[in-house]
């Protein structure tokens, strides 16, 4: 009886395999066979494409053998993972199985995506019957013995493990090159060329890039312009090589289609975020300038169309061929989401623009929430224009009442030390910097005399306010200078890092070094002290690696924010300069600019003042000044005298020790 049942089941399975599937588009098949569990959707049940209508074109492009790539540039909450990746994957494996690889960037995201995929399979009865798991495999599913692998894109072994007929990249814009191999996106594409019907599907949000618009000469519709310049975002570069279809909405006023963008959101500039609502947040049509109210949002999205340059809409139908390419590309802005209204998106944008607690927040909001590229400030600052921003109401070493805390940063060179002391305050919850003093000590930095002068400066309060936080640039080692080597040869003494000795005797002082490339974080800490066995000391000196590109960009944005020398008239988030700050300070800031062609900072002269501003901004952000400033503490003259009598000067001990060594 048991054998008979096995034969019956096998016969039914063979009959199912022999029966040609109904001629359904992938999205139609998904609505019929895919069930979403409560963990995957707010409304569990049958997959519903009505809230993500652009997915129809995406899945049809995956089915079309004429397309070798399908590229999606989407904002958030637009169904790119479930609809753009899982739906075509499940459709392909259920109807025309082929070895498949699904790539993400980290091991944790592999586990997360694999679990999401497994939950959908478990909730979909027809698909569940076709899938099996093996005990010796991890994050692998078998559809009728044909594998689907969930892998990390950064591994050489994963990329070269096996060719596949279908490859999917989640968040392709974040994929990093494999050392000595190149970008895994293109490596996978080369290995997949052995399959005649190979298709590579990738989705993601853009990152850095200067992207402009243009008006199509025939259709008069506004499209994103294609350019190879000033674009770092991989997913955007890939999209530019495609058919470049954009999801456009019809304007209820002029009935012309347009792509919604963050710059088209209009709202009162002075309005508080909690006062924004449907009555004062509008989406402006770029054609007729009509302010479109919130009530039109969902109707406009439902009637939207994916339009390639050269196409237009007439009576609800797309006319024209558009760009012809073997790569299909789709762009959908976050303002097209059914799950979040324009007011809420606008609030996120405004808070990111106004908030200084995280200077990368605006880029993250623009990239992920709206699906738009972020572009750095690249203009050259005129030092004379910047010098005109000096304020008449205060001088160097004066502490305006707004300042709550002081920081100082030292830039080290062979023949001098540069130090900029800054004060910090809040104005309408935005962090503001005040350049209290720019001081330079000339002398051989390998000798202790110049360090004694610096020590005395750092320990003396300015109008009763102490310098609480100090940083120093460790990029230059005075002990390795030409003069230091000559002195060592003359005196026959072992080399010693005088900069490190100075930091060790000043508890809390931070050593920094600028990174030549962008970091995953704004700063990273490493331990530089090691034992005689080469191991790191647990309480050794820390070296903070800074993403100088980020800090310089934020400084230039702040410097461009105002154009007045009146302190009271400056907008929130401005930086302040005393009336007697020398011209050399501003010249050193202007001696560096961001080159939009090479996407790198270019130095044209001495930039010590700018390096000191970078260090001070790091100290302020690291101490979380942008969110909360400590209460201002003023030392009276009597308190200062008592402290000197109670506690011997720390620098004297350091000098005595150092004199024996040098």
C-alpha positions in Angstrom: 0.0 0.0 0.0 2.8 2.3 0.9 4.6 1.6 -2.5 1.4 2.2 -4.3 0.9 5.6 -2.8 4.5 6.5 -3.7 3.8 5.6 -7.3 0.6 7.7 -7.4 2.5 10.7 -6.0 5.3 10.3 -8.5 2.8 10.0 -11.3 1.1 13.2 -10.2 4.4 15.0 -10.0 5.5 13.9 -13.4 2.1 14.9 -14.8 2.5 18.4 -13.2 6.0 18.7 -14.7 4.8 17.7 -18.1 1.8 20.0 -18.1 2.8 23.4 -19.6 2.2 26.3 -17.1 -0.5 28.8 -17.9 0.7 31.8 -19.9 0.8 34.2 -17.0 3.0 37.2 -16.5 5.3 36.9 -13.5 3.3 39.4 -11.5 0.0 37.6 -12.4 1.5 34.3 -11.3 2.6 36.0 -8.0 -0.8 37.3 -7.2 -2.2 33.8 -7.7 0.4 31.7 -5.9 2.5 33.9 -3.4 1.2 34.4 0.1 2.8 36.9 2.4 3.0 36.0 6.1 2.3 38.6 8.8 6.1 39.1 9.2 6.4 40.2 5.6 3.5 42.6 5.1 1.1 44.8 7.1 -1.8 43.0 5.4 -1.0 39.3 5.3 -2.4 37.2 2.5 -2.2 37.0 -1.3 0.5 39.1 -2.8 -1.1 42.4 -4.1 0.6 44.4 -6.8 -1.9 47.3 -6.8 0.2 49.3 -4.3 3.4 48.8 -6.4 2.2 49.0 -10.0 5.8 49.6 -11.4 6.7 46.0 -10.4 4.7 44.8 -13.4 7.2 46.2 -15.8 10.1 45.0 -13.7 9.0 41.4 -13.6 8.0 41.4 -17.3 11.6 42.6 -18.1 13.0 39.7 -16.2 10.9 37.3 -18.2 11.9 39.0 -21.5 15.0 37.2 -22.9 16.0 40.4 -24.8 17.1 41.9 -21.5 20.4 40.7 -19.9 20.2 43.2 -17.0 17.3 44.6 -15.0 18.3 47.6 -12.9 16.1 49.2 -10.3 16.9 52.6 -8.6 14.1 52.9 -5.9 13.4 55.0 -2.9 12.2 53.3 0.3 8.9 51.5 0.8 8.4 50.8 -2.9 8.5 47.0 -2.8 11.9 46.5 -4.4 12.9 43.4 -2.3 9.6 41.5 -2.3 8.3 42.6 -5.7 11.5 43.3 -7.6 13.6 40.4 -6.4 11.6 37.7 -4.6 8.7 37.7 -7.1 10.8 37.1 -10.3 13.0 34.6 -8.4 10.0 32.5 -7.2 8.3 32.7 -10.6 11.5 31.6 -12.4 12.2 28.7 -10.0 8.6 27.5 -10.2 8.2 27.7 -13.9 11.7 27.5 -15.5 14.2 26.4 -12.8 17.8 27.5 -13.2 20.7 27.7 -10.7 20.3 31.1 -8.9 22.5 33.2 -6.7 21.1 36.0 -4.4 23.8 38.4 -3.2 23.8 40.8 -0.3 26.6 42.7 1.3 27.0 41.2 4.8 26.6 37.8 6.5 23.8 39.2 8.7 21.8 40.5 5.7 22.3 37.0 4.1 20.7 35.4 7.1 17.9 38.0 7.2 17.0 37.8 3.5 17.2 34.0 3.5 14.8 33.9 6.5 12.4 36.3 4.7 12.5 34.1 1.6 11.9 31.0 3.7 8.9 32.6 5.4 7.2 33.3 2.1 7.8 29.8 0.9 6.3 28.3 4.1 3.2 30.5 3.6 2.7 29.6 -0.1 1.3 26.0 -0.5 2.1 25.5 -4.2 5.7 26.8 -3.9 6.3 24.9 -0.6 5.6 21.6 -2.4 8.5 22.3 -4.8 11.1 23.2 -2.3 13.4 21.1 -0.2 16.2 21.8 2.3 19.3 19.7 3.0 20.9 19.4 6.4 24.4 19.9 5.0 23.5 23.3 3.3 23.1 26.7 4.8 21.0 29.5 3.3 20.3 27.3 0.3 16.9 26.2 -1.2 16.3 23.5 -3.8 13.4 23.8 -6.3 13.0 20.4 -7.8 16.7 19.8 -7.0 17.8 23.1 -8.6 19.6 25.3 -6.0 19.0 28.9 -4.9 22.0 30.2 -3.0 22.0 33.2 -0.6 25.5 34.6 -0.5 27.7 37.6 0.5 28.9 39.6 -2.5 32.3 40.4 -1.0 33.6 36.8 -1.0 35.8 35.6 -3.9 34.8 32.0 -3.4 31.0 32.9 -3.4 31.3 34.8 -6.7 33.4 32.1 -8.4 31.7 29.1 -6.8 29.3 28.2 -9.6 27.7 29.8 -12.7 24.1 30.6 -12.5 21.3 31.4 -15.0 19.8 34.1 -12.7 21.7 36.4 -10.3 20.1 38.9 -8.0 21.9 41.8 -6.1 20.1 43.4 -3.2 21.4 47.0 -2.5 23.9 46.7 -5.4 25.0 50.3 -4.8 26.8 49.2 -1.6 28.8 46.3 -3.2 32.5 46.6 -2.7 35.3 45.4 -5.0 37.0 42.1 -4.2 40.7 42.6 -3.7 42.6 41.8 -6.8 39.5 40.7 -8.7 37.2 43.7 -9.3 33.6 44.3 -8.7 31.6 41.1 -8.0 28.6 42.5 -10.1 30.6 42.2 -13.3 32.4 39.0 -12.2 29.1 37.3 -11.8 27.9 38.6 -15.1 30.9 37.1 -16.9 30.4 33.7 -15.3 26.7 33.7 -16.2 27.4 34.1 -19.9 27.4 30.3 -20.2 23.6 30.4 -19.9 21.8 31.5 -23.0 18.9 33.0 -21.0 21.1 34.6 -18.3 19.6 37.6 -16.5 21.1 39.8 -13.8 18.7 41.7 -11.6 20.0 44.5 -9.2 18.2 47.0 -7.0 19.4 49.7 -4.7 19.4 53.3 -3.6 21.9 55.8 -5.1 24.7 57.5 -3.2 27.1 60.3 -4.2 26.7 62.0 -7.6 26.0 65.2 -9.4 22.9 64.5 -11.5 21.1 67.1 -13.6 17.9 67.2 -15.6 17.0 67.9 -19.2 13.9 68.6 -21.2 13.5 66.1 -24.0 13.4 68.1 -27.3 10.4 66.1 -28.8 8.2 65.1 -25.8 9.0 68.1 -23.6 9.1 65.8 -20.6 11.8 66.3 -17.9 14.2 63.4 -17.4 17.3 62.7 -15.4 20.3 63.5 -17.6 22.8 60.8 -18.4 26.4 61.7 -17.5 29.7 59.9 -16.7 31.0 62.8 -14.7 30.7 63.4 -11.0 28.9 60.1 -10.3 30.2 57.7 -7.7 27.1 55.7 -7.1 27.4 52.3 -8.9 23.7 51.6 -9.1 23.1 55.0 -10.8 25.9 54.3 -13.2 24.4 51.0 -14.1 20.9 52.6 -14.5 22.3 55.2 -17.0 23.3 52.3 -19.3 19.7 51.1 -19.5 16.4 52.1 -21.0 16.1 54.7 -18.1 12.4 54.5 -17.5 11.1 56.8 -14.8 7.8 56.4 -13.0 6.0 59.7 -13.8 2.8 61.1 -12.3 0.1 63.0 -14.2 -0.5 66.5 -13.0 -4.2 67.1 -12.2 -3.9 70.7 -13.4 -2.1 70.4 -16.8 -2.3 66.6 -17.3 1.4 66.5 -18.2 3.5 63.7 -16.6 6.5 64.5 -14.4 8.9 62.6 -12.1 8.3 63.7 -8.4 11.5 64.8 -6.7 12.4 66.2 -3.3 13.0 69.7 -4.7 9.4 69.9 -5.8 8.1 69.7 -2.2 7.1 73.2 -1.2 6.5 74.3 2.4 6.8 77.5 4.6 10.5 77.9 5.3 10.0 79.2 8.8 7.4 76.7 9.8 8.1 74.3 12.6 8.1 70.6 11.7 5.2 69.7 14.0 3.1 72.5 12.3 3.5 70.9 8.8 0.3 69.3 7.5 -1.7 68.8 4.3 -2.6 72.5 4.1 0.9 73.8 3.9 2.9 71.0 2.2 2.5 70.7 -1.5 4.1 69.0 -4.5 4.8 71.6 -7.3 4.3 70.6 -10.9 7.5 71.5 -12.8 5.4 72.2 -16.0 2.6 74.5 -14.8 3.9 75.3 -11.3 0.5 74.3 -9.7 0.8 73.4 -6.0 -0.7 69.9 -5.8 -2.4 69.0 -2.6 -2.0 65.8 -0.6 -5.5 64.6 -1.7 -4.2 64.0 -5.2 -1.3 61.7 -4.2 -2.8 58.2 -4.4 -4.8 58.9 -7.6 -1.7 60.3 -9.3 0.4 57.3 -8.3 -2.3 54.9 -9.4 -2.4 56.5 -12.9 1.4 56.8 -13.1 3.5 55.4 -16.0 7.1 54.2 -16.5 8.3 56.4 -19.3 11.6 56.2 -21.1 13.1 59.3 -22.8 11.4 59.6 -26.2 8.1 58.3 -25.0 5.0 60.3 -23.9 1.4 59.5 -22.8 -1.7 60.1 -24.8 -5.1 59.1 -23.6 -3.6 56.8 -21.0 -1.4 55.0 -23.5 2.4 55.2 -23.8 3.4 56.4 -27.3 6.9 56.0 -28.7 9.8 53.5 -28.5 12.1 55.2 -25.9 15.7 54.2 -25.5 16.6 50.9 -27.1 19.0 48.8 -24.9 19.6 45.2 -23.9 19.5 46.5 -20.3 16.2 47.5 -18.7 16.3 50.2 -16.1 13.6 51.6 -13.8 13.6 54.6 -11.5 10.9 55.2 -8.9 11.1 58.1 -6.4 10.1 57.6 -2.8 7.3 60.2 -3.3 5.5 57.5 -5.3 5.0 55.3 -2.2 1.5 54.3 -1.3 2.6 53.7 2.3 3.8 57.2 3.3 2.2 60.5 2.3 4.0 63.6 1.0 3.7 65.4 4.3 5.6 62.7 6.2 8.3 62.5 3.6 8.6 66.3 3.7 9.0 66.3 7.4 11.9 63.8 7.2 13.5 66.0 4.6 13.1 69.2 6.6 14.4 67.6 9.8 17.4 66.3 8.0 18.1 69.7 6.5 17.8 71.5 9.8 19.3 69.0 12.2 23.0 69.2 12.9 23.2 66.2 15.3 24.2 63.9 12.3 25.8 65.7 9.4 25.2 62.7 7.2 21.5 62.6 7.8 20.6 64.7 4.8 22.5 62.4 2.4 20.9 59.3 3.9 17.4 60.9 3.7 18.0 61.9 0.1 19.4 58.6 -1.0 17.1 56.2 0.8 13.8 58.1 1.3 13.7 59.7 -2.1 16.1 57.6 -4.2 18.1 60.7 -5.3 21.8 61.2 -5.6 23.6 63.5 -3.1 26.1 66.0 -4.3 28.9 67.5 -2.3 29.7 71.2 -2.2 32.4 71.8 -4.8 32.8 75.5 -5.2 36.0 77.4 -4.4 35.6 79.8 -1.5 37.0 83.3 -2.0 39.0 84.1 1.1 38.2 87.8 0.8 34.5 87.2 0.8 34.9 84.9 3.8 37.0 87.4 5.6 34.2 89.9 5.4 32.2 87.7 7.7 34.3 88.7 10.6 32.1 90.1 13.4 32.7 93.6 14.8 31.2 92.7 18.2 34.0 90.6 19.6 37.8 90.0 19.3 40.1 87.0 19.7 40.4 85.5 23.2 37.0 87.0 24.1 34.2 84.6 25.0 30.8 85.7 23.8 28.0 84.8 26.1 26.6 82.2 23.6 29.7 79.9 24.0 29.2 77.0 26.3 32.3 74.9 25.8 35.8 75.2 24.3 37.9 72.8 22.2 41.4 73.2 20.7 43.1 71.3 17.9 46.9 71.3 17.1 48.4 70.7 13.7 52.0 69.6 14.0 54.8 70.4 11.6 58.6 70.3 11.7 59.1 74.0 12.2 55.9 75.1 14.0 52.7 74.2 15.7 49.3 75.6 14.6 46.5 75.7 17.1 42.9 76.8 16.6 40.7 77.2 19.7 36.9 77.1 19.1 33.8 77.7 21.2 30.5 75.9 20.6 26.9 77.0 21.1 23.4 76.1 20.0 21.0 78.3 17.9 17.6 76.9 17.3 19.0 73.4 18.1 21.8 73.8 15.5 25.4 73.6 16.4 27.5 76.7 15.8 31.2 77.2 15.9 33.1 80.3 17.2 36.8 80.7 16.3 38.2 82.1 19.5 41.9 82.2 18.5 44.4 81.0 15.9 47.8 80.7 17.4 51.2 79.7 15.9 54.4 78.7 17.8 57.5 78.8 15.7 60.4 76.5 16.5 61.8 73.0 16.2 59.0 70.6 17.2 61.6 67.9 18.1 62.7 70.0 21.1 60.7 70.3 24.4 60.6 74.2 24.5 57.8 74.6 22.0 55.8 71.8 23.7 56.2 73.7 27.0 54.6 76.8 25.4 51.7 74.7 24.1 51.2 73.0 27.5 51.0 76.4 29.2 48.5 77.7 26.6 46.2 74.7 27.0 46.1 74.9 30.8 45.3 78.6 31.0 41.5 79.4 31.0 40.3 82.0 28.5 38.2 84.6 30.4 37.6 81.9 33.1 36.5 79.2 30.6 38.7 76.1 30.3 39.7 74.3 27.2 37.9 71.0 28.0 38.7 68.9 24.9 41.9 68.9 23.0 43.0 67.0 19.8 46.3 66.8 17.9 47.2 65.7 14.4 49.5 62.6 14.5 50.1 62.6 10.8 53.6 64.1 11.2 56.2 62.6 13.6 58.7 65.3 14.8 61.1 62.5 15.7 61.5 61.5 12.1 62.3 65.0 10.8 65.6 65.8 9.2 66.7 68.0 12.1 65.8 65.3 14.6 67.9 62.7 12.8 70.9 65.0 12.8 70.5 65.6 16.6 70.2 61.9 17.2 73.4 61.2 15.3 75.2 63.9 17.2 74.1 63.0 20.7 73.9 59.2 20.0 70.6 58.8 21.7 67.7 56.5 20.8 64.7 57.9 18.9 61.6 58.7 20.8 58.2 60.1 19.6 57.9 63.4 21.5 54.3 63.8 20.2 53.2 60.6 21.8 55.0 61.5 25.1 53.1 64.8 25.1 49.8 63.1 24.6 50.5 60.5 27.3 50.9 63.3 29.8 47.6 65.0 28.9 44.8 62.7 29.8 41.9 62.8 27.4 43.8 64.3 24.5 42.9 62.7 21.2 45.4 61.9 18.5 43.9 62.0 15.0 45.0 61.1 11.4 43.1 61.9 8.2 42.0 59.1 5.9 42.7 59.4 2.2 39.4 57.7 1.3 35.9 57.6 2.6 35.2 55.5 5.7 32.1 53.5 6.6 31.9 55.7 9.8 32.8 59.3 10.3 35.7 58.3 12.5 37.3 55.0 13.6 39.5 54.3 16.6 42.6 52.1 16.7 45.2 51.4 19.5 48.7 52.4 18.6 50.7 51.3 21.7 52.0 47.8 21.7 53.9 45.6 24.2 57.4 44.2 23.7 55.8 41.1 22.2 53.9 43.2 19.6 50.5 43.0 21.2 48.2 46.0 21.7 48.1 47.6 25.2 44.6 47.6 26.6 45.0 51.1 27.9 47.4 52.3 25.2 47.2 55.5 23.1 44.3 55.6 20.8 44.5 56.9 17.2 41.3 58.3 15.7 41.1 57.9 11.9 38.9 60.7 10.4 36.9 60.8 7.2 38.3 64.2 6.3 36.1 64.4 3.2 33.0 64.4 5.4 34.3 67.0 7.8 35.6 69.4 5.1 32.3 69.2 3.3 30.3 70.1 6.4 32.6 73.0 7.2 32.2 74.4 3.7 28.4 74.0 3.9 28.5 76.0 7.2 30.8 78.7 5.8 28.5 79.1 2.8 25.4 79.4 5.0 25.6 83.1 5.7 26.9 86.3 4.1 26.8 88.9 6.9 29.2 90.2 9.5 26.3 90.9 11.9 26.2 88.2 14.6 22.5 88.6 15.3 21.6 88.3 11.6 23.4 85.0 10.9 21.2 82.0 10.2 21.2 79.0 12.6 24.2 76.7 12.1 26.6 79.5 11.0 30.3 79.8 12.1 31.6 83.0 13.7 34.9 84.8 13.4 36.3 87.7 15.6 37.1 91.0 14.0 40.9 90.7 14.5 41.3 87.2 13.0 44.2 87.6 10.5 43.7 87.3 6.7 46.2 84.3 6.7 43.5 82.2 8.5 41.0 82.7 5.7 43.6 82.2 3.0 44.5 78.8 4.5 40.9 77.7 4.4 40.5 78.8 0.8 43.6 76.9 -0.2 41.6 73.7 -0.6 38.5 72.9 -2.7 36.5 69.9 -3.8 37.1 69.0 -7.5 33.9 67.8 -9.0 35.7 66.1 -11.9 38.0 63.9 -9.8 35.6 63.8 -6.8 38.5 64.6 -4.5 39.8 67.5 -2.4 42.6 69.5 -4.0 45.2 71.5 -2.0 46.6 74.6 -3.5 48.7 75.9 -0.6 49.1 75.8 3.1 45.8 74.6 4.7 46.8 74.3 8.4 43.8 76.4 9.6 41.4 74.2 7.7 43.0 71.0 9.2 42.5 72.6 12.7 38.8 73.3 11.9 38.4 69.7 10.9 39.9 68.5 14.2 37.7 70.9 16.2 34.5 69.7 14.5 35.5 66.1 15.2 36.0 66.9 18.9 32.6 68.6 19.0 30.7 65.8 17.2 32.6 63.0 19.1 31.6 64.7 22.4 28.0 64.8 21.1 27.9 68.7 21.3 25.5 68.7 18.4 22.8 67.1 20.6 23.7 68.5 24.0 26.3 71.0 25.2 27.7 70.9 28.8 26.8 73.7 31.1 29.3 76.6 30.9 31.8 76.5 33.8 33.7 79.7 34.6 36.8 79.6 36.9 37.2 82.7 39.1 40.7 84.1 39.7 40.5 82.9 43.3 39.7 79.4 42.3 42.5 79.3 39.8 45.0 80.5 42.5 43.8 77.8 45.0 44.1 75.1 42.3 47.7 76.1 41.6 48.6 76.0 45.3 46.9 72.6 45.8 48.3 70.8 42.8 51.8 71.1 41.3 52.1 71.8 37.6 52.0 68.6 35.6 54.2 69.9 32.8 57.2 70.5 35.2 57.3 66.8 36.0 57.1 65.9 32.3 59.9 68.3 31.5 62.2 66.8 34.2 61.6 63.3 32.9 62.0 64.4 29.3 65.3 66.2 30.0 66.9 63.0 31.2 65.8 61.3 27.9 66.8 64.0 25.5 
